Amino acid sequence: MSHFSYDTVNDAHAYIEQQVGIGDATFDVSAVTDAGRNDFDTPQKPNDDAFSIRVEGDVLQLAVFDGATSLLPIPELQGESGARFASHILRQEAERMPRLDDPYTTLSYLNAALFDSYRHFGSIRAPGFSGDETSFGAMNIQMLPSATVTLAQLNEATNELHLGHVSDSWGAVLYDDGSTEILTNNLHEKVDNEILGLIAKIAVEQGITPREACSDARIRETLLVTAAGVRNCADHETEGIANGDPNMDRYIEQRTVSLNGVRAVLVATDGLVPPGMNERKPADRKRLLEIACSDGLEGLLHLVRTTEDHDPHRHLVRYKHGDDATGVLAIRR
């Protein structure tokens, strides 16, 4: 069972911290989640992110889930987004799994559990759906509840960090010597670059701000086309995402690194990266991790929100004023 809990119903903002001992090691573990805003003059929207922290024996598991907005509404959810539904189901299942398993097996299990949570939704099923994963192709892809997952397990018994990952949330480590390492790929980056590039192009062509360009019909049209053809493809390499599709398993990224010399481990959603920075760039990643360790995750979140609020017209091009932001940090003591 988890040693950490927070109110996932009223989670516009949540922060928790606790010291955890596993084996002979002690870690300061903290987590934050904060809902974003669609525009600078609108209130926080429902949070599509979630996190999970679980301790079992000599293993500390950190996980983040970033819901991906369904391009079409799901009537059965009665106004709740497919993104929020997916991330919170995944978080719930990560908490109540019978036992901790390796990251690959865990991600596969969570993906199947997500499928079980919505397989009865008649609006998603198409003719030919038999009720099990073998007929997954008879689902409306644009309506599937979906989320990214990044999951790290610190195993003191083996002195190893094991990581499993799909999509564009991320995981990184800070070493005692001050160096850092990114542990995750970002197969969604190509799509983001295409859409964000189109937003910037439209803004220049029409002499408007990137914020205004986000409302151009071409943006939604491009999103509809790309979303239908890039996730969990079985016949060629694209990107994976947790949406119940059994093809997700072929996109699970796995990493194992030694815990020797590791000072801190951070798993986070892309919303915890300030606009204009990129966790895949060493200098930016070093700054992000150092802020998280010195000022806490609330300090890193403050930098994100301050950067956004000083850029209301999104000259630092992004989809919305502020994305949901979530992170889990473990610092060795």
Residue pairs with C-beta under 8 A, 6 or more apart in sequence:
1 54
1 95
2 52
2 53
2 54
2 55
2 95
3 18
3 20
3 53
3 54
3 55
4 16
4 18
4 29
4 31
4 52
4 53
4 54
5 16
6 14
6 16
6 31
6 33
7 14
8 50
8 88
8 91
8 92
11 33
11 35
11 47
11 50
12 34
12 35
12 44
12 46
12 47
13 32
13 33
13 34
13 35
13 44
14 31
14 32
14 33
14 34
15 30
15 31
15 32
15 297
15 298
16 30
16 31
17 28
17 29
17 30
17 31
17 296
18 29
18 30
19 26
19 27
19 28
19 29
19 333
20 26
20 27
20 29
20 55
20 60
20 330
21 27
22 55
22 57
22 58
22 59
22 60
22 154
22 156
23 58
23 156
23 157
24 156
25 156
25 332
26 332
26 333
27 60
27 154
27 330
27 331
27 332
27 333
28 330
28 331
28 333
29 53
29 60
29 62
29 328
29 329
29 330
29 331
30 296
30 297
30 328
30 329
31 51
31 53
31 62
31 297
31 326
31 327
31 328
31 329
32 297
32 298
32 301
32 325
32 326
32 327
33 47
33 49
33 50
33 51
33 324
33 325
33 326
34 44
34 47
34 301
34 305
34 324
34 325
34 326
35 44
35 45
35 46
35 47
35 48
35 49
35 324
36 44
36 45
36 271
36 320
36 321
36 322
36 323
36 324
36 325
37 43
37 44
37 45
37 320
37 321
37 322
38 45
38 320
38 321
39 211
39 320
39 321
40 308
40 309
40 312
40 321
42 321
46 80
46 81
46 84
47 84
47 324
48 66
48 67
48 69
48 81
48 83
48 84
48 87
48 147
48 324
49 64
49 65
49 66
49 67
49 87
49 269
49 271
49 324
49 325
49 326
50 64
50 65
50 67
50 87
50 88
50 90
50 91
50 326
51 62
51 63
51 64
51 65
51 91
51 326
51 327
51 328
52 61
52 62
52 63
52 65
52 91
52 94
52 95
53 60
53 61
53 62
53 63
53 328
54 60
54 61
54 63
54 94
54 95
54 100
55 61
56 99
56 100
57 100
57 157
58 155
58 156
58 157
59 100
59 153
59 154
59 155
59 156
59 157
60 153
60 154
60 156
60 330
61 94
61 100
61 151
61 152
61 153
61 154
62 151
62 152
62 153
62 154
62 265
62 267
62 328
62 330
63 91
63 94
63 149
63 150
63 151
63 152
63 267
63 328
64 148
64 149
64 150
64 169
64 267
64 268
64 269
64 326
64 327
64 328
65 86
65 87
65 88
65 90
65 91
65 147
65 148
65 149
65 169
65 242
65 269
65 326
66 87
66 147
66 148
66 167
66 168
66 169
66 269
66 270
66 271
66 324
66 326
67 81
67 82
67 83
67 84
67 85
67 86
67 87
67 88
67 145
67 146
67 147
67 324
68 82
68 83
68 86
68 146
68 147
68 148
68 167
68 241
68 243
69 81
69 82
69 83
70 81
70 82
70 83
70 142
70 143
70 144
70 145
70 146
71 142
71 143
71 223
71 224
71 227
72 140
72 142
72 143
73 82
73 143
74 82
74 85
74 118
74 121
74 123
74 124
74 143
74 145
75 123
76 118
76 121
76 122
76 123
77 85
82 143
82 144
82 145
82 146
83 145
83 146
83 147
85 117
85 118
85 145
86 114
86 145
86 146
86 147
86 242
86 243
87 147
89 113
89 114
89 117
89 145
90 110
90 113
90 114
90 147
90 149
90 242
93 109
93 110
93 113
93 114
94 106
94 110
94 151
97 106
97 109
100 106
100 153
101 109
102 153
102 162
102 164
103 151
103 152
103 153
103 162
103 163
103 164
103 165
103 252
103 254
104 164
104 249
104 252
104 254
106 151
106 164
107 149
107 151
107 164
107 165
107 166
107 242
107 248
107 249
107 252
108 248
108 249
108 252
110 149
110 242
111 242
111 243
111 244
111 245
111 246
111 248
111 249
112 133
112 244
112 246
114 145
114 147
114 242
114 243
114 244
115 133
115 136
115 244
115 245
117 145
118 124
118 144
118 145
118 244
119 125
119 131
119 132
119 244
123 140
123 143
124 139
124 140
124 143
124 144
125 138
125 139
125 140
126 138
126 139
126 140
127 138
128 135
128 137
128 138
129 135
129 138
129 139
130 138
133 244
133 246
136 244
136 245
136 246
136 247
139 244
141 227
141 228
141 231
142 224
142 227
142 228
144 243
144 244
144 245
145 243
145 244
146 231
146 241
146 242
146 243
147 167
147 241
147 242
147 243
148 166
148 167
148 168
148 169
148 188
148 241
148 242
148 269
149 164
149 165
149 166
149 167
149 169
149 242
150 163
150 164
150 165
150 169
150 170
150 171
150 184
150 267
150 268
151 163
151 164
151 165
151 267
152 161
152 162
152 163
152 171
152 183
152 265
152 267
153 161
153 162
153 163
154 161
154 259
154 265
154 330
155 161
155 162
155 259
156 259
159 258
159 259
159 260
160 256
160 257
160 258
160 259
161 173
161 183
161 255
161 256
161 257
161 258
161 259
161 262
161 265
162 254
162 255
162 256
163 171
163 183
163 184
163 253
163 254
163 255
163 256
163 257
164 252
164 253
164 254
165 171
165 183
165 184
165 185
165 252
165 253
165 254
165 255
166 239
166 240
166 241
166 242
166 248
166 251
166 252
166 253
167 186
167 187
167 188
167 239
167 240
167 241
167 242
168 186
168 187
168 188
168 189
168 192
168 270
169 184
169 267
169 268
169 269
169 270
170 182
170 183
170 184
170 186
170 267
170 268
170 270
170 279
171 182
171 183
171 184
171 265
171 266
171 267
171 268
172 180
172 181
172 182
172 183
172 184
172 265
172 266
172 279
172 285
172 288
172 289
173 180
173 181
173 183
173 257
173 262
173 263
173 264
173 265
173 266
174 180
174 262
174 263
174 264
174 266
174 286
174 289
174 290
174 293
175 181
175 261
175 262
175 263
176 261
176 262
176 263
177 261
178 286
179 286
180 282
180 285
180 286
180 289
181 257
182 279
182 280
182 285
183 255
183 257
184 253
184 255
185 253
186 280
187 238
187 239
187 240
187 251
188 230
188 239
188 241
191 226
191 230
191 239
194 222
194 226
195 219
195 222
195 223
195 226
195 319
196 317
196 318
196 319
198 218
198 219
198 222
199 210
199 213
199 214
199 216
199 219
199 317
200 210
200 213
200 317
202 208
202 213
202 216
202 218
202 219
203 209
203 210
203 212
203 213
203 317
206 212
206 213
206 216
209 313
209 314
209 315
210 313
210 314
210 315
210 317
210 318
211 312
211 313
211 314
211 321
212 313
213 219
214 314
214 319
214 320
229 238
230 238
230 239
231 238
231 239
231 240
231 241
231 243
231 245
232 238
232 239
232 240
232 241
232 243
232 245
232 247
232 248
232 250
232 251
233 247
234 247
234 250
239 251
240 247
240 248
240 250
240 251
240 252
241 248
241 251
242 248
262 332
263 293
263 331
263 332
264 289
264 292
264 293
264 329
264 330
264 331
264 332
265 329
265 330
266 288
266 289
266 292
266 327
266 328
266 329
266 330
267 327
267 328
268 279
268 325
268 326
268 327
268 328
269 323
269 324
269 325
269 326
269 327
270 279
270 323
271 304
271 322
271 323
271 324
271 325
271 326
272 297
272 300
272 301
272 304
272 325
272 326
272 327
273 279
273 284
273 288
273 304
274 303
274 304
274 307
274 308
275 304
275 307
275 308
275 311
275 314
275 316
275 318
276 307
276 316
277 284
277 287
277 288
278 284
279 285
279 288
288 300
291 299
291 300
291 303
292 299
292 300
292 327
292 329
293 329
293 331
295 302
297 327
297 329
300 327
301 325
301 327
304 322
304 325
305 322
307 316
308 321
308 322
312 321
314 321
